[in-house]
Amino acid sequence: MTATDAHTARSGDELDAATLPLPLARVLLRFVEESPEVCRRHQFYTLLQNQLMPLLPHSVAVCGVYDRRRRDLVFDVFNSVVLPPWLQVQLARADSPLLARLLQAWIDGAGEPLTLPLLGRTADAIDAEVAALRDAGVQRLLVHGVSRPERLHEVSGFYLLGGPLPGGDVEERRLLRLVVHALHAAYLRTLGVEREVGVTQPSRLAPPVEARSSSQGRITPREAQILSWVREGKNNQQIGEALGISALTVKNHIQKILRKLGASNRAHAVALAMQLRLLDEGKARS
């Protein structure tokens, strides 16, 4: 993206942002102000959960950037609900039928944000992925990318948010248009810093269980209990009500769990904890 392209995009965004309701404008400003501080994976996940969530509610975020070495988009999945392992693998593949379909639809739509309600059956290659997302509570997909306006096929970033049905499709698409460049910059910075310090993305290549068990801090009984409820598909509010604590406190516990286990998201943390047999003592109690 050239400086001219960026200036044009920002100018249009400023005009669009000026018409937002004041509460949304404040949340948007906070997102834009905090995104430049993001440079590590756990910070990026926190950005999605704390700053992007009030603007665009979602439980699944698929982030893709162009990799010059592979000459293709490389995707990663961040999710706050448990997804089947095969679906997480599919959503991290550029040749996934669903991602390929959405990318082509975005290009065909002149690079405008798209909203896709997950209703009914498609009876084709993407049906299994759509059905699994619906089973996880995802009701719609919101899609946008980053590329030069005159060269839409040269996609440098592609982002998918899966969540509840929106109150207004137009408002969601407008908000995604406003945040996508800051989101893309934060994700690129995260990947760049992790390359510099030699961090391997945990969702793509995790070390053997034996190596992890000897080097990672064990989670506390309370954290194991919370993670057990995450495994059962409960959200922060439900877990907080069961434990008599706030949803924010639950979120803080989960952030500590992610750091201790070196996990990229909740589902990845559950998978690692199960491999390490850390949940045996922390099964959810009624």
Backbone as CSV, one residue per row, in Angstrom:
resi,resn,N_x,N_y,N_z,CA_x,CA_y,CA_z,C_x,C_y,C_z
1,MET,0.851,-1.188,0.000,0.000,0.000,0.000,0.884,1.234,0.000
2,THR,0.711,2.136,-0.970,1.536,3.323,-1.069,1.058,4.387,-0.102
3,ALA,1.890,5.427,0.091,1.501,6.523,0.976,0.256,7.224,0.442
4,THR,0.164,7.343,-0.888,-1.011,7.977,-1.490,-2.259,7.166,-1.207
5,ASP,-2.160,5.832,-1.379,-3.302,4.963,-1.093,-3.727,5.112,0.360
6,ALA,-2.740,5.123,1.265,-3.050,5.210,2.680,-3.711,6.533,3.012
7,HIS,-3.204,7.620,2.399,-3.788,8.933,2.666,-5.223,8.992,2.173
8,THR,-5.463,8.438,0.989,-6.817,8.430,0.442,-7.751,7.635,1.332
9,ALA,-7.287,6.465,1.791,-8.115,5.635,2.660,-8.422,6.350,3.964
10,ARG,-7.397,6.986,4.551,-7.615,7.666,5.821,-8.546,8.853,5.663
11,SER,-8.425,9.584,4.549,-9.288,10.733,4.331,-10.741,10.301,4.259
12,GLY,-11.005,9.223,3.507,-12.368,8.711,3.415,-12.864,8.191,4.744
13,ASP,-11.978,7.547,5.499,-12.361,7.013,6.796,-12.742,8.125,7.763
14,GLU,-11.970,9.225,7.732,-12.256,10.332,8.642,-13.637,10.903,8.352
15,LEU,-13.994,11.006,7.080,-15.308,11.514,6.714,-16.394,10.573,7.198
16,ASP,-16.169,9.268,7.058,-17.145,8.270,7.492,-17.265,8.250,9.010
17,ALA,-16.135,8.349,9.709,-16.135,8.292,11.170,-16.854,9.487,11.782
18,ALA,-16.839,10.623,11.080,-17.462,11.828,11.616,-18.967,11.677,11.786
19,THR,-19.570,10.717,11.084,-21.023,10.532,11.165,-21.422,9.448,12.162
20,LEU,-20.449,8.864,12.868,-20.761,7.825,13.842,-21.420,8.428,15.082
21,PRO,-22.314,7.663,15.740,-22.822,8.097,17.040,-21.654,8.287,18.005
22,LEU,-21.774,9.232,18.931,-20.667,9.568,19.823,-20.132,8.375,20.610
23,PRO,-20.977,7.488,21.181,-20.424,6.334,21.932,-19.559,5.440,21.048
24,LEU,-20.014,5.168,19.816,-19.224,4.333,18.909,-17.940,5.037,18.506
25,ALA,-18.023,6.350,18.290,-16.835,7.112,17.903,-15.774,7.044,18.990
26,ARG,-16.200,7.065,20.249,-15.240,6.980,21.348,-14.572,5.617,21.405
27,VAL,-15.359,4.555,21.194,-14.797,3.204,21.191,-13.836,3.045,20.016
28,LEU,-14.218,3.591,18.867,-13.349,3.537,17.690,-12.035,4.266,17.957
29,LEU,-12.114,5.424,18.585,-10.911,6.199,18.891,-9.990,5.405,19.813
30,ARG,-10.570,4.725,20.800,-9.762,3.921,21.712,-9.059,2.795,20.954
31,PHE,-9.776,2.153,20.034,-9.181,1.077,19.239,-7.994,1.615,18.426
32,VAL,-8.204,2.743,17.766,-7.166,3.314,16.916,-5.969,3.761,17.746
33,GLU,-6.221,4.282,18.953,-5.131,4.756,19.804,-4.315,3.602,20.392
34,GLU,-4.976,2.487,20.709,-4.281,1.390,21.378,-3.649,0.394,20.414
35,SER,-4.140,0.330,19.181,-3.615,-0.667,18.241,-2.126,-0.495,17.929
36,PRO,-1.568,0.743,17.886,-0.126,0.855,17.607,0.771,0.276,18.701
37,GLU,0.215,0.039,19.910,1.011,-0.519,20.994,1.128,-2.043,20.898
38,VAL,0.361,-2.642,20.002,0.319,-4.104,19.900,1.511,-4.610,19.095
39,CYS,2.259,-5.544,19.694,3.397,-6.111,18.963,3.636,-7.579,19.310
40,ARG,2.798,-8.172,20.166,2.918,-9.584,20.483,1.553,-10.246,20.375
41,ARG,1.574,-11.570,20.256,0.338,-12.304,19.973,-0.717,-12.144,21.068
42,HIS,-0.311,-12.219,22.331,-1.302,-12.077,23.394,-1.883,-10.671,23.422
43,GLN,-1.080,-9.664,23.011,-1.592,-8.299,22.933,-2.589,-8.159,21.786
44,PHE,-2.307,-8.832,20.679,-3.229,-8.776,19.546,-4.562,-9.426,19.911
45,TYR,-4.478,-10.565,20.619,-5.714,-11.232,21.044,-6.503,-10.331,21.994
46,THR,-5.806,-9.642,22.895,-6.468,-8.708,23.807,-7.106,-7.556,23.035
47,LEU,-6.429,-7.087,22.001,-6.997,-6.028,21.159,-8.313,-6.488,20.539
48,LEU,-8.327,-7.728,20.052,-9.557,-8.270,19.473,-10.665,-8.355,20.511
49,GLN,-10.315,-8.839,21.693,-11.323,-9.101,22.720,-11.806,-7.835,23.417
50,ASN,-10.898,-6.920,23.708,-11.257,-5.763,24.525,-11.622,-4.525,23.722
51,GLN,-10.897,-4.275,22.620,-11.148,-3.041,21.869,-12.028,-3.245,20.632
52,LEU,-11.838,-4.387,19.929,-12.637,-4.603,18.730,-14.021,-5.158,19.059
53,MET,-14.116,-5.954,20.118,-15.385,-6.607,20.457,-16.546,-5.630,20.636
54,PRO,-16.369,-4.491,21.339,-17.498,-3.564,21.471,-17.948,-2.968,20.144
55,LEU,-17.036,-2.875,19.191,-17.384,-2.340,17.880,-18.021,-3.400,16.994
56,LEU,-17.385,-4.562,16.957,-17.821,-5.647,16.078,-17.815,-6.949,16.873
57,PRO,-18.919,-7.287,17.535,-18.979,-8.514,18.340,-18.642,-9.739,17.498
58,HIS,-17.762,-10.587,18.030,-17.338,-11.775,17.288,-16.814,-12.817,18.267
59,SER,-16.851,-14.059,17.859,-16.262,-15.141,18.645,-15.160,-15.856,17.875
60,VAL,-15.059,-15.560,16.583,-14.009,-16.140,15.733,-13.429,-15.027,14.865
61,ALA,-12.110,-14.927,14.854,-11.433,-13.972,13.976,-10.373,-14.723,13.176
62,VAL,-10.448,-14.619,11.865,-9.470,-15.249,10.978,-8.682,-14.123,10.319
63,CYS,-7.371,-14.119,10.525,-6.510,-13.040,10.029,-5.518,-13.608,9.022
64,GLY,-5.442,-12.977,7.869,-4.529,-13.454,6.834,-3.678,-12.332,6.266
65,VAL,-2.403,-12.607,6.046,-1.506,-11.636,5.414,-0.732,-12.329,4.297
66,TYR,-0.314,-11.535,3.345,0.433,-12.093,2.219,1.863,-12.393,2.647
67,ASP,2.302,-13.607,2.383,3.658,-14.062,2.698,4.441,-14.128,1.391
68,ARG,5.463,-13.284,1.269,6.233,-13.223,0.020,6.969,-14.532,-0.259
69,ARG,7.403,-15.210,0.796,8.130,-16.467,0.595,7.214,-17.540,0.031
70,ARG,5.995,-17.599,0.529,5.049,-18.611,0.050,4.243,-18.133,-1.161
71,ARG,4.307,-16.823,-1.387,3.552,-16.215,-2.479,2.054,-16.524,-2.366
72,ASP,1.581,-16.411,-1.146,0.168,-16.695,-0.888,-0.213,-16.063,0.443
73,LEU,-1.521,-15.986,0.707,-2.002,-15.532,1.996,-1.787,-16.633,3.035
74,VAL,-1.347,-16.239,4.216,-1.155,-17.162,5.328,-2.100,-16.735,6.446
75,PHE,-2.907,-17.659,6.924,-3.974,-17.331,7.871,-3.692,-17.869,9.264
76,ASP,-4.301,-17.204,10.238,-4.272,-17.668,11.617,-5.660,-17.453,12.208
77,VAL,-6.013,-18.267,13.211,-7.351,-18.243,13.790,-7.266,-17.861,15.262
78,PHE,-8.084,-16.891,15.655,-8.224,-16.485,17.048,-9.690,-16.680,17.420
79,ASN,-9.957,-17.486,18.422,-11.359,-17.761,18.739,-11.589,-17.819,20.236
80,SER,-12.772,-17.374,20.643,-13.165,-17.396,22.051,-14.209,-18.470,22.313
81,VAL,-14.513,-19.281,21.307,-15.381,-20.448,21.468,-14.610,-21.664,20.974
82,VAL,-14.995,-22.830,21.454,-14.316,-24.051,21.049,-14.751,-24.441,19.637
83,LEU,-13.780,-24.623,18.761,-14.038,-25.066,17.396,-13.452,-26.459,17.210
84,PRO,-14.062,-27.270,16.352,-13.461,-28.581,16.064,-12.044,-28.407,15.517
85,PRO,-11.109,-29.244,15.932,-9.729,-29.106,15.444,-9.625,-29.065,13.925
86,TRP,-10.415,-29.883,13.224,-10.330,-29.891,11.761,-10.747,-28.541,11.182
87,LEU,-11.718,-27.863,11.836,-12.170,-26.567,11.334,-11.087,-25.513,11.542
88,GLN,-10.398,-25.557,12.681,-9.318,-24.613,12.907,-8.213,-24.785,11.863
89,VAL,-7.945,-26.036,11.508,-6.954,-26.283,10.461,-7.436,-25.715,9.131
90,GLN,-8.696,-25.956,8.796,-9.247,-25.472,7.528,-9.224,-23.957,7.443
91,LEU,-9.605,-23.288,8.548,-9.670,-21.828,8.540,-8.291,-21.177,8.506
92,ALA,-7.241,-21.968,8.706,-5.880,-21.450,8.616,-5.239,-21.780,7.266
93,ARG,-6.036,-22.297,6.343,-5.530,-22.672,5.020,-6.079,-21.732,3.958
94,ALA,-5.189,-21.202,3.128,-5.626,-20.293,2.075,-6.516,-20.995,1.056
95,ASP,-6.355,-22.328,0.940,-7.161,-23.066,-0.034,-8.429,-23.651,0.589
96,SER,-8.755,-23.231,1.796,-10.025,-23.631,2.387,-11.160,-23.198,1.470
97,PRO,-12.116,-24.093,1.177,-13.222,-23.714,0.293,-13.940,-22.452,0.756
98,LEU,-14.146,-22.313,2.068,-14.856,-21.147,2.585,-14.040,-19.873,2.392
99,LEU,-12.759,-19.904,2.782,-11.931,-18.708,2.633,-11.749,-18.337,1.168
100,ALA,-11.548,-19.334,0.315,-11.400,-19.065,-1.117,-12.662,-18.427,-1.678
101,ARG,-13.815,-18.919,-1.258,-15.093,-18.359,-1.732,-15.275,-16.920,-1.261
102,LEU,-14.949,-16.671,0.009,-15.127,-15.333,0.560,-14.158,-14.336,-0.071
103,LEU,-12.919,-14.771,-0.293,-11.938,-13.882,-0.917,-12.378,-13.493,-2.319
104,GLN,-12.859,-14.469,-3.081,-13.319,-14.172,-4.437,-14.543,-13.257,-4.410
105,ALA,-15.429,-13.486,-3.447,-16.624,-12.632,-3.333,-16.222,-11.204,-2.990
106,TRP,-15.204,-11.050,-2.147,-14.734,-9.710,-1.787,-14.136,-9.001,-2.996
107,ILE,-13.357,-9.724,-3.784,-12.769,-9.136,-4.990,-13.868,-8.779,-5.988
108,ASP,-14.812,-9.711,-6.184,-15.919,-9.449,-7.105,-16.779,-8.276,-6.644
109,GLY,-16.798,-8.031,-5.339,-17.583,-6.926,-4.791,-16.816,-5.628,-4.735
110,ALA,-15.762,-5.501,-5.527,-14.970,-4.273,-5.644,-14.277,-3.899,-4.334
111,GLY,-13.970,-4.914,-3.518,-13.221,-4.646,-2.299,-14.014,-3.984,-1.201
112,GLU,-15.332,-4.130,-1.239,-16.170,-3.579,-0.178,-16.403,-4.636,0.903
113,PRO,-16.547,-4.218,2.175,-16.828,-5.187,3.241,-18.099,-5.980,2.939
114,LEU,-18.087,-7.261,3.318,-19.217,-8.150,3.042,-19.754,-8.738,4.337
115,THR,-21.064,-8.950,4.381,-21.697,-9.660,5.485,-22.397,-10.885,4.924
116,LEU,-22.125,-12.046,5.519,-22.734,-13.287,5.059,-23.459,-13.968,6.216
117,PRO,-24.791,-13.921,6.271,-25.521,-14.672,7.300,-25.371,-16.165,7.046
118,LEU,-25.150,-16.948,8.104,-24.983,-18.388,7.957,-26.337,-19.054,8.175
119,LEU,-27.147,-19.012,7.159,-28.503,-19.552,7.237,-28.676,-20.659,6.210
120,GLY,-29.353,-21.731,6.598,-29.648,-22.814,5.661,-28.413,-23.595,5.278
121,ARG,-28.556,-24.444,4.285,-27.471,-25.296,3.807,-27.048,-24.858,2.418
122,THR,-25.753,-25.012,2.138,-25.236,-24.588,0.846,-25.123,-25.750,-0.137
123,ALA,-25.062,-26.972,0.386,-24.984,-28.172,-0.457,-23.782,-28.144,-1.387
124,ASP,-22.673,-27.594,-0.930,-21.455,-27.628,-1.742,-20.246,-27.735,-0.823
125,ALA,-19.066,-27.380,-1.341,-17.820,-27.643,-0.628,-17.693,-26.891,0.687
126,ILE,-18.373,-25.763,0.831,-18.213,-24.993,2.057,-19.223,-25.385,3.131
127,ASP,-20.125,-26.323,2.822,-21.228,-26.631,3.738,-20.725,-27.134,5.093
128,ALA,-19.715,-27.996,5.098,-19.224,-28.552,6.357,-18.639,-27.457,7.236
129,GLU,-17.879,-26.530,6.639,-17.284,-25.449,7.413,-18.361,-24.521,7.966
130,VAL,-19.357,-24.197,7.142,-20.448,-23.321,7.575,-21.242,-23.988,8.696
131,ALA,-21.535,-25.276,8.546,-22.304,-25.995,9.563,-21.555,-26.032,10.888
132,ALA,-20.235,-26.245,10.838,-19.443,-26.299,12.071,-19.401,-24.932,12.753
133,LEU,-19.333,-23.871,11.969,-19.360,-22.524,12.546,-20.713,-22.247,13.187
134,ARG,-21.784,-22.663,12.534,-23.122,-22.487,13.118,-23.237,-23.257,14.428
135,ASP,-22.690,-24.466,14.455,-22.738,-25.274,15.677,-21.991,-24.586,16.824
136,ALA,-20.991,-23.764,16.488,-20.221,-23.041,17.500,-20.883,-21.720,17.881
137,GLY,-22.068,-21.460,17.328,-22.800,-20.243,17.665,-22.555,-19.071,16.755
138,VAL,-21.792,-19.280,15.674,-21.528,-18.195,14.723,-22.718,-18.069,13.773
139,GLN,-23.291,-16.878,13.698,-24.484,-16.668,12.886,-24.224,-15.855,11.626
140,ARG,-23.102,-15.153,11.602,-22.774,-14.389,10.402,-21.271,-14.222,10.286
141,LEU,-20.796,-14.003,9.059,-19.396,-13.714,8.796,-19.294,-12.308,8.226
142,LEU,-18.347,-11.562,8.746,-18.075,-10.211,8.261,-16.672,-10.217,7.684
143,VAL,-16.531,-9.758,6.442,-15.283,-9.944,5.699,-14.807,-8.631,5.101
144,HIS,-13.494,-8.385,5.196,-12.901,-7.237,4.513,-11.422,-7.529,4.291
145,GLY,-10.841,-6.853,3.326,-9.438,-7.055,3.011,-8.706,-5.742,2.835
146,VAL,-7.402,-5.853,2.603,-6.547,-4.694,2.370,-5.761,-4.946,1.090
147,SER,-5.899,-4.030,0.141,-5.138,-4.116,-1.105,-5.197,-2.752,-1.782
148,ARG,-4.442,-2.611,-2.849,-4.509,-1.366,-3.606,-5.832,-1.320,-4.368
149,PRO,-6.527,-0.185,-4.336,-7.838,-0.103,-5.003,-7.788,-0.514,-6.472
150,GLU,-6.678,-0.183,-7.151,-6.589,-0.498,-8.584,-6.087,-1.919,-8.829
151,ARG,-5.685,-2.630,-7.764,-5.179,-3.992,-7.906,-5.745,-4.861,-6.790
152,LEU,-7.037,-5.094,-6.829,-7.692,-5.834,-5.764,-7.154,-7.247,-5.615
153,HIS,-6.683,-7.847,-6.717,-6.176,-9.218,-6.649,-4.870,-9.314,-5.854
154,GLU,-4.169,-8.185,-5.696,-2.930,-8.191,-4.920,-3.277,-7.911,-3.461
155,VAL,-3.855,-8.895,-2.815,-4.356,-8.740,-1.452,-3.197,-8.847,-0.463
156,SER,-3.047,-7.829,0.389,-1.992,-7.876,1.403,-2.534,-8.309,2.760
157,GLY,-3.841,-8.210,2.953,-4.445,-8.651,4.202,-5.903,-9.017,4.000
158,PHE,-6.356,-10.042,4.715,-7.748,-10.474,4.584,-8.245,-10.899,5.962
159,TYR,-9.404,-10.372,6.365,-9.890,-10.557,7.738,-11.355,-10.991,7.744
160,LEU,-11.627,-11.958,8.587,-12.966,-12.529,8.720,-13.343,-12.527,10.196
161,LEU,-14.520,-11.987,10.496,-15.042,-11.998,11.859,-16.352,-12.770,11.868
162,GLY,-16.430,-13.791,12.710,-17.652,-14.574,12.832,-18.301,-14.308,14.172
163,GLY,-19.592,-13.984,14.143,-20.258,-13.663,15.398,-21.761,-13.697,15.273
164,PRO,-22.465,-12.976,16.141,-23.929,-12.972,16.122,-24.451,-12.169,14.943
165,LEU,-25.723,-12.356,14.636,-26.347,-11.548,13.597,-26.310,-10.087,14.018
166,PRO,-25.956,-9.187,13.111,-25.810,-7.779,13.480,-27.149,-7.074,13.612
167,GLY,-27.112,-5.956,14.354,-28.299,-5.116,14.406,-28.515,-4.384,13.090
168,GLY,-27.410,-4.122,12.397,-27.497,-3.459,11.102,-26.294,-3.791,10.246
169,ASP,-26.513,-4.414,9.102,-25.417,-4.821,8.226,-24.582,-3.628,7.781
170,VAL,-25.256,-2.541,7.414,-24.548,-1.374,6.887,-23.610,-0.806,7.935
171,GLU,-24.072,-0.711,9.185,-23.242,-0.165,10.253,-22.020,-1.044,10.505
172,GLU,-22.197,-2.365,10.506,-21.066,-3.272,10.716,-20.034,-3.129,9.608
173,ARG,-20.505,-3.083,8.381,-19.570,-2.956,7.261,-18.818,-1.635,7.322
174,ARG,-19.509,-0.580,7.731,-18.843,0.716,7.848,-17.776,0.679,8.941
175,LEU,-18.094,0.070,10.083,-17.130,-0.016,11.172,-15.911,-0.841,10.770
176,LEU,-16.137,-1.942,10.053,-15.000,-2.758,9.625,-14.122,-1.986,8.649
177,ARG,-14.736,-1.203,7.792,-13.960,-0.378,6.869,-13.082,0.605,7.641
178,LEU,-13.605,1.102,8.762,-12.867,2.085,9.551,-11.707,1.474,10.336
179,VAL,-11.833,0.207,10.736,-10.800,-0.383,11.602,-9.817,-1.266,10.865
180,VAL,-10.112,-1.647,9.626,-9.328,-2.714,8.990,-7.857,-2.348,8.824
181,HIS,-7.534,-1.094,8.511,-6.129,-0.739,8.296,-5.345,-0.752,9.607
182,ALA,-5.973,-0.286,10.696,-5.310,-0.348,12.001,-5.153,-1.795,12.457
183,LEU,-6.166,-2.616,12.203,-6.109,-4.037,12.542,-4.995,-4.723,11.760
184,HIS,-4.915,-4.421,10.477,-3.898,-5.016,9.610,-2.495,-4.608,10.066
185,ALA,-2.322,-3.327,10.398,-1.012,-2.851,10.842,-0.601,-3.539,12.143
186,ALA,-1.550,-3.708,13.064,-1.244,-4.364,14.341,-0.852,-5.814,14.130
187,TYR,-1.548,-6.494,13.229,-1.239,-7.899,12.990,0.109,-8.060,12.286
188,LEU,0.396,-7.205,11.308,1.695,-7.244,10.638,2.829,-6.987,11.625
189,ARG,2.618,-6.026,12.510,3.639,-5.712,13.503,3.858,-6.902,14.441
190,THR,2.785,-7.559,14.840,2.883,-8.738,15.702,3.700,-9.839,15.035
191,LEU,3.392,-10.115,13.770,4.124,-11.159,13.052,5.590,-10.770,12.873
192,GLY,5.835,-9.476,12.587,7.203,-9.020,12.387,8.044,-9.148,13.645
193,VAL,7.486,-8.758,14.781,8.213,-8.853,16.052,8.481,-10.311,16.401
194,GLU,7.488,-11.173,16.183,7.677,-12.590,16.517,8.732,-13.236,15.618
195,ARG,8.814,-12.802,14.367,9.890,-13.314,13.506,11.257,-12.874,14.027
196,GLU,11.342,-11.616,14.471,12.615,-11.078,14.943,13.113,-11.807,16.194
197,VAL,12.187,-12.158,17.084,12.610,-12.813,18.336,12.571,-14.326,18.227
198,GLY,12.228,-14.830,17.027,12.264,-16.270,16.805,11.119,-17.036,17.411
199,VAL,9.947,-16.387,17.556,8.775,-17.071,18.097,8.045,-17.781,16.974
200,THR,7.778,-19.082,17.164,6.991,-19.849,16.205,5.534,-19.760,16.590
201,GLN,4.661,-19.504,15.607,3.250,-19.394,15.905,2.739,-20.708,16.470
202,PRO,2.195,-20.697,17.692,1.820,-21.947,18.359,0.721,-22.701,17.659
203,SER,-0.133,-22.006,16.939,-1.233,-22.707,16.286,-0.758,-23.506,15.079
204,ARG,0.486,-23.223,14.601,0.965,-23.918,13.417,1.999,-24.984,13.744
205,LEU,2.819,-24.725,14.743,3.865,-25.703,15.067,4.133,-25.659,16.561
206,ALA,3.481,-26.527,17.301,3.662,-26.569,18.757,4.756,-27.572,19.097
207,PRO,5.562,-27.291,20.143,6.595,-28.247,20.553,5.973,-29.488,21.155
208,PRO,6.733,-30.572,21.275,6.186,-31.794,21.859,5.641,-31.554,23.248
209,VAL,4.647,-32.361,23.636,4.024,-32.224,24.946,5.060,-32.332,26.048
210,GLU,6.029,-33.269,25.926,7.017,-33.469,26.976,7.830,-32.194,27.197
211,ALA,8.199,-31.512,26.106,8.999,-30.294,26.231,8.191,-29.189,26.889
212,ARG,6.905,-29.074,26.515,6.079,-28.027,27.091,5.861,-28.259,28.579
213,SER,5.611,-29.519,28.976,5.275,-29.788,30.371,6.417,-29.450,31.314
214,SER,7.645,-29.504,30.819,8.779,-29.223,31.694,9.130,-27.750,31.720
215,SER,8.681,-26.966,30.723,9.110,-25.578,30.634,8.011,-24.587,30.965
216,GLN,6.749,-24.960,30.911,5.668,-24.024,31.125,5.150,-24.092,32.556
217,GLY,4.747,-22.911,33.079,4.178,-22.869,34.407,2.830,-23.577,34.442
218,ARG,2.602,-24.305,35.524,1.326,-24.997,35.667,0.248,-24.006,36.042
219,ILE,-0.938,-24.259,35.550,-2.059,-23.394,35.880,-2.579,-23.748,37.262
220,THR,-3.208,-22.774,37.907,-3.744,-22.981,39.249,-5.039,-23.790,39.173
221,PRO,-5.496,-24.352,40.312,-6.774,-25.075,40.309,-7.927,-24.209,39.814
222,ARG,-7.968,-22.928,40.212,-9.029,-22.047,39.732,-8.949,-21.862,38.217
223,GLU,-7.740,-21.698,37.685,-7.572,-21.537,36.243,-7.968,-22.809,35.506
224,ALA,-7.636,-23.969,36.090,-8.029,-25.243,35.484,-9.546,-25.374,35.459
225,GLN,-10.186,-24.916,36.541,-11.645,-24.978,36.597,-12.262,-24.086,35.528
226,ILE,-11.733,-22.874,35.381,-12.232,-21.955,34.358,-12.025,-22.544,32.972
227,LEU,-10.839,-23.120,32.737,-10.545,-23.697,31.426,-11.444,-24.894,31.139
228,SER,-11.826,-25.635,32.167,-12.756,-26.751,31.972,-14.107,-26.244,31.484
229,TRP,-14.547,-25.124,32.038,-15.812,-24.551,31.578,-15.685,-23.979,30.165
230,VAL,-14.519,-23.426,29.843,-14.288,-22.974,28.465,-14.417,-24.151,27.512
231,ARG,-13.854,-25.305,27.923,-13.939,-26.520,27.099,-15.394,-26.913,26.854
232,GLU,-16.260,-26.654,27.837,-17.671,-26.995,27.694,-18.462,-25.964,26.888
233,GLY,-17.775,-24.893,26.457,-18.425,-23.902,25.613,-19.056,-22.743,26.345
234,LYS,-18.802,-22.624,27.659,-19.387,-21.518,28.415,-18.618,-20.228,28.133
235,ASN,-19.356,-19.089,28.096,-18.705,-17.809,27.884,-18.285,-17.201,29.222
236,ASN,-17.622,-16.048,29.160,-17.096,-15.425,30.377,-18.201,-15.093,31.376
237,GLN,-19.329,-14.611,30.875,-20.419,-14.246,31.759,-20.951,-15.470,32.507
238,GLN,-21.138,-16.564,31.782,-21.652,-17.785,32.400,-20.676,-18.346,33.433
239,ILE,-19.382,-18.308,33.106,-18.375,-18.802,34.046,-18.338,-17.918,35.292
240,GLY,-18.421,-16.594,35.070,-18.406,-15.674,36.191,-19.583,-15.885,37.130
241,GLU,-20.761,-16.115,36.566,-21.942,-16.350,37.390,-21.789,-17.632,38.209
242,ALA,-21.185,-18.662,37.602,-21.004,-19.924,38.316,-20.009,-19.784,39.467
243,LEU,-19.001,-18.904,39.293,-17.957,-18.752,40.305,-18.207,-17.583,41.254
244,GLY,-19.210,-16.750,40.933,-19.465,-15.579,41.765,-18.449,-14.473,41.563
245,ILE,-17.903,-14.385,40.351,-16.958,-13.318,40.018,-17.421,-12.637,38.747
246,SER,-16.812,-11.515,38.408,-17.232,-10.770,37.221,-16.692,-11.413,35.948
247,ALA,-17.347,-11.103,34.825,-16.870,-11.591,33.530,-15.484,-11.038,33.226
248,LEU,-15.200,-9.799,33.690,-13.876,-9.211,33.465,-12.801,-9.991,34.212
249,THR,-13.124,-10.427,35.431,-12.158,-11.231,36.190,-11.899,-12.561,35.486
250,VAL,-12.956,-13.157,34.935,-12.784,-14.396,34.171,-11.862,-14.147,32.985
251,LYS,-12.089,-13.039,32.278,-11.252,-12.712,31.119,-9.787,-12.567,31.532
252,ASN,-9.547,-11.924,32.693,-8.173,-11.763,33.171,-7.535,-13.123,33.482
253,HIS,-8.328,-14.026,34.092,-7.819,-15.378,34.358,-7.421,-16.061,33.043
254,ILE,-8.283,-15.915,32.027,-8.022,-16.579,30.749,-6.775,-16.012,30.085
255,GLN,-6.561,-14.691,30.195,-5.351,-14.101,29.633,-4.100,-14.679,30.309
256,LYS,-4.164,-14.890,31.635,-3.034,-15.498,32.351,-2.812,-16.937,31.888
257,ILE,-3.907,-17.655,31.662,-3.802,-19.036,31.186,-3.120,-19.078,29.826
258,LEU,-3.519,-18.173,28.923,-2.921,-18.136,27.585,-1.417,-17.903,27.672
259,ARG,-1.017,-16.972,28.547,0.412,-16.681,28.678,1.167,-17.871,29.268
260,LYS,0.595,-18.510,30.278,1.270,-19.646,30.914,1.449,-20.812,29.947
261,LEU,0.439,-21.063,29.130,0.488,-22.221,28.233,1.112,-21.886,26.879
262,GLY,1.328,-20.587,26.612,1.845,-20.200,25.302,0.819,-20.433,24.215
263,ALA,-0.459,-20.272,24.560,-1.553,-20.534,23.615,-1.946,-19.262,22.882
264,SER,-2.414,-19.412,21.650,-2.811,-18.263,20.844,-4.258,-17.879,21.061
265,ASN,-5.078,-18.817,21.552,-6.486,-18.520,21.784,-7.051,-19.541,22.773
266,ARG,-8.331,-19.375,23.105,-8.954,-20.222,24.120,-8.972,-21.691,23.711
267,ALA,-9.335,-21.941,22.452,-9.403,-23.326,21.992,-8.024,-23.984,22.025
268,HIS,-7.004,-23.211,21.643,-5.647,-23.741,21.666,-5.219,-24.037,23.105
269,ALA,-5.623,-23.174,24.053,-5.304,-23.401,25.459,-5.964,-24.676,25.977
270,VAL,-7.221,-24.896,25.586,-7.923,-26.113,26.002,-7.211,-27.346,25.460
271,ALA,-6.825,-27.282,24.183,-6.153,-28.431,23.571,-4.830,-28.739,24.273
272,LEU,-4.042,-27.683,24.561,-2.766,-27.892,25.249,-2.979,-28.444,26.649
273,ALA,-3.964,-27.872,27.373,-4.225,-28.332,28.739,-4.662,-29.787,28.763
274,MET,-5.448,-30.197,27.772,-5.881,-31.592,27.712,-4.691,-32.505,27.417
275,GLN,-3.794,-32.060,26.522,-2.608,-32.860,26.220,-1.728,-33.006,27.453
276,LEU,-1.624,-31.926,28.230,-0.794,-31.940,29.427,-1.522,-32.490,30.645
277,ARG,-2.785,-32.865,30.450,-3.619,-33.425,31.517,-3.724,-32.477,32.707
278,LEU,-3.915,-31.189,32.395,-4.019,-30.184,33.439,-5.456,-29.962,33.894
279,LEU,-6.405,-30.565,33.209,-7.811,-30.325,33.523,-8.405,-31.393,34.410
280,ASP,-7.670,-32.456,34.696,-8.213,-33.544,35.499,-8.660,-33.086,36.875
281,GLU,-7.889,-32.119,37.455,-8.217,-31.649,38.785,-9.121,-30.442,38.757
282,GLY,-9.396,-29.917,37.551,-10.164,-28.685,37.492,-11.468,-28.806,36.784
283,LYS,-12.065,-29.992,36.797,-13.340,-30.165,36.122,-14.399,-29.277,36.747
284,ALA,-15.236,-28.710,35.866,-16.244,-27.766,36.342,-17.165,-28.440,37.345
285,ARG,-17.439,-27.691,38.413,-18.354,-28.204,39.433,-19.625,-27.401,39.376
286,SER,-20.747,-28.079,39.557,-22.024,-27.391,39.542,-22.293,-26.778,40.902
